[in-house]
Amino acid sequence: MASTTPSKTPSSNGRDNLILRRQLMDLKKHPVEGFSAGLVDDINLLEWQVMIIGPPDTLYEGGFFKARLSFPPAREFPLLPPKMRFITEMWHPNIYESGEVCISILHAPGEDQWGYEDAGERWLPIHTVETILVSVISLLSQDPPSLDSPANVDAAKQVRTDLASYQKKVRRLVRRSAEDAFE
């Protein structure tokens, strides 16, 4: 993971984002079990790289999953949420085939037009990188995964109709992620 250095001060397109800088420093001082996070590039606070370790006692155990957090410009953050996208191939009803994560706290604040989520479940400016990543780890820990409003309809259908095949596919991707992490 990229780190800050005294000669290169992270900025967000010329405007510092003190909230993100503080969260980065907190995660460096007090790492959280289950993931690591840092900047993709030392001078851009708006792009973070993440490594999530598959939660113990889940289908994802033993996996190493790379992802990106992309924050909106400083004038919009923390009023609007970042986007999270897995770089590692994932198979989960709440992760689009593109890798984009679909969880409530990453949805824009306000009422859900389809009525699936309460406003309090959606993005709030009090959320942090840590709360986002803990929520994603929780998502990966659900057994079976939530099928309420799937982002990946094919994965959701497989969970409903052929759970054994779903589990086999996830285990194969977990093995591949572990192999890729050590290459």
C-alpha positions in Angstrom: 0.0 0.0 0.0 1.2 3.5 -0.7 2.1 5.6 2.2 2.4 9.3 2.9 5.9 10.8 3.1 7.0 14.2 4.4 8.0 15.3 0.9 4.7 14.3 -0.7 1.7 15.6 1.1 -1.5 13.9 -0.1 -4.0 16.2 -1.6 -7.3 15.9 -3.5 -6.7 17.7 -6.7 -5.1 20.7 -5.0 -7.5 20.8 -2.1 -6.6 18.9 1.0 -9.3 16.7 2.5 -8.6 16.7 6.3 -11.2 14.1 7.0 -9.6 11.5 4.6 -6.1 12.4 5.8 -7.2 11.9 9.4 -8.8 8.5 8.6 -5.6 7.4 6.8 -3.4 8.3 9.7 -5.8 6.6 12.2 -5.7 3.4 10.2 -1.9 3.5 10.1 -1.7 4.1 13.8 -4.5 1.6 14.7 -4.8 -1.1 12.0 -8.1 -3.0 12.0 -8.1 -6.8 11.7 -9.4 -8.1 8.5 -8.3 -5.5 6.0 -5.5 -3.0 5.1 -6.0 0.3 3.3 -3.8 2.9 1.9 -3.5 5.4 -1.0 -3.0 4.2 -4.6 -0.8 7.2 -5.2 0.9 9.2 -2.4 -0.5 12.5 -3.8 -4.2 11.6 -4.2 -6.3 11.2 -1.1 -9.4 10.3 -3.3 -8.2 6.9 -4.5 -7.5 4.2 -2.0 -6.4 0.6 -2.4 -7.8 -2.0 -0.1 -7.0 -5.6 0.8 -9.7 -7.5 2.5 -8.8 -10.8 4.1 -11.6 -13.4 3.8 -13.5 -13.6 7.2 -12.8 -16.7 9.2 -15.5 -19.4 9.2 -17.0 -18.2 5.9 -16.9 -19.2 2.3 -14.4 -16.4 1.8 -11.9 -17.6 4.4 -8.4 -17.8 3.1 -9.0 -15.3 0.4 -7.2 -12.0 -0.3 -9.5 -9.6 -2.1 -8.1 -6.4 -3.7 -10.5 -3.4 -4.0 -10.5 0.3 -4.7 -12.3 3.0 -2.8 -12.9 6.1 -5.0 -14.0 9.2 -3.1 -15.9 12.1 -4.5 -14.2 15.5 -4.8 -13.4 17.3 -1.5 -16.3 19.7 -2.0 -18.7 16.7 -2.1 -17.1 14.4 0.5 -18.2 13.5 3.2 -21.7 14.6 2.0 -21.7 11.9 -0.7 -20.3 8.3 -0.3 -17.3 6.8 -2.1 -17.6 4.0 -4.6 -16.0 0.6 -3.8 -15.1 -1.8 -6.5 -13.3 -5.2 -6.1 -10.4 -5.7 -8.4 -10.3 -9.4 -7.5 -13.0 -11.3 -9.3 -15.9 -11.8 -6.9 -19.1 -13.9 -7.0 -21.7 -12.6 -4.6 -25.3 -11.4 -5.0 -24.5 -7.9 -3.6 -21.4 -7.3 -5.8 -22.0 -6.4 -9.5 -20.1 -8.4 -12.1 -18.0 -5.2 -12.6 -16.8 -5.6 -8.9 -18.8 -2.6 -7.6 -20.1 -3.2 -4.1 -23.8 -2.7 -3.5 -24.4 -2.1 0.2 -26.7 0.4 1.9 -24.0 2.7 3.4 -22.5 3.3 0.0 -25.8 4.5 -1.4 -26.4 8.3 -1.6 -28.2 9.8 1.5 -31.9 10.2 1.6 -35.0 8.1 1.0 -34.7 5.0 -1.2 -37.1 5.4 -4.1 -37.8 1.7 -4.2 -38.3 1.4 -0.4 -35.7 -1.3 0.3 -33.7 0.8 2.7 -34.4 3.3 5.4 -32.6 6.7 5.2 -30.6 5.8 8.3 -29.2 2.7 6.6 -27.7 4.8 3.7 -24.6 7.0 3.6 -24.2 9.4 6.5 -21.2 11.8 6.8 -20.3 10.0 10.0 -19.2 6.8 8.1 -15.5 6.2 7.7 -13.3 4.0 5.7 -13.3 1.6 8.6 -17.1 1.4 8.9 -17.3 0.8 5.1 -14.8 -2.0 5.2 -16.3 -3.6 8.3 -19.7 -3.5 6.5 -18.2 -5.2 3.5 -16.6 -7.9 5.7 -20.0 -8.4 7.3 -21.5 -8.7 3.8 -19.0 -11.5 3.0 -19.8 -13.2 6.3 -23.5 -13.5 5.7 -24.6 -17.1 5.2 -26.6 -17.3 3.1 -26.1 -13.9 1.5 -28.9 -11.4 1.3 -31.1 -11.8 -1.7 -33.4 -8.8 -1.1 -32.3 -6.6 -3.9 -29.4 -8.3 -5.7 -26.8 -6.5 -7.7 -25.7 -9.7 -9.4 -28.9 -11.4 -10.3 -27.1 -14.5 -11.6 -25.3 -15.1 -8.3 -28.6 -14.6 -6.4 -30.4 -17.0 -8.7 -27.6 -19.6 -8.1 -27.9 -19.1 -4.3 -31.6 -19.8 -4.6 -31.5 -22.7 -7.0 -28.2 -24.4 -6.6 -26.4 -23.4 -3.4 -23.7 -26.1 -3.7 -22.7 -24.7 -7.2 -22.6 -21.2 -5.7 -20.4 -22.3 -2.9 -18.1 -24.2 -5.2 -17.6 -21.2 -7.5 -16.9 -18.9 -4.5 -14.3 -21.4 -3.1 -12.6 -21.5 -6.5 -12.4 -17.7 -6.6 -11.0 -17.7 -3.0 -8.3 -20.1 -4.0 -7.4 -18.0 -7.0 -7.3 -14.8 -4.9 -4.9 -16.5 -2.5 -2.6 -17.7 -5.3 -2.7 -14.2 -7.0 -1.9 -12.5 -3.7 1.4 -14.3 -3.4 2.6 -14.0 -7.0 
